[in-house]
Amino acid sequence: MPKPTYRTLEEIQIRKEKLQSDIKQENDQIGILWRTLSAPQKANSKGELVANLIANSITAIDGFLLVRKLMKTYGYIFSRKKKK
């Protein structure tokens, strides 16, 4: 893909506005997909209720473990100087 060439500031401004609108549109699509993915599902039977409860529990535990691992690995970014 060739690099675009800009000759005026107006062309740059137009490109910037187009990129911002594209980013906003994609962000909206990601938000919609994320909400549908993380929305709790309604159960029609007791079996589905238990399955959904187990799935939600596993998701919560997985999220907790991910945050714990990230904090252990990259926690130094957020911590103050350690006292010895």
C-alpha positions, 0 to 999 in steps of 0.5 A, a space after each residue: 500500500 503506497 504512502 499517501 502524499 499530502 500537499 496542503 494542510 487542508 488535505 491533512 485535516 480532511 485525512 485526520 477527520 476521516 481517521 477519527 470518524 473511522 476510529 469512532 465507528 470501529 470503537 462503537 462496533 467493538 463496544 456493541 460486540 463487547 456488550 453482547 459478549 459480556 451480557 448475561 444470558 437468560 436461562 430457560 431451564 434449571 440446567 441452563 441456569 446452572 451452566 450459565 452460573 458455572 460459565 460466569 464463575 469461570 469468567 470471573 475467576 479467569 478475569 481475577 487471575 489475569 489481573 493478578 498475573 498482570 499486576 505481578 508482571 507489570 505491577 512495578 509500573 503502578 507501585 511506589 519505591 519499595 522500602 527496604 
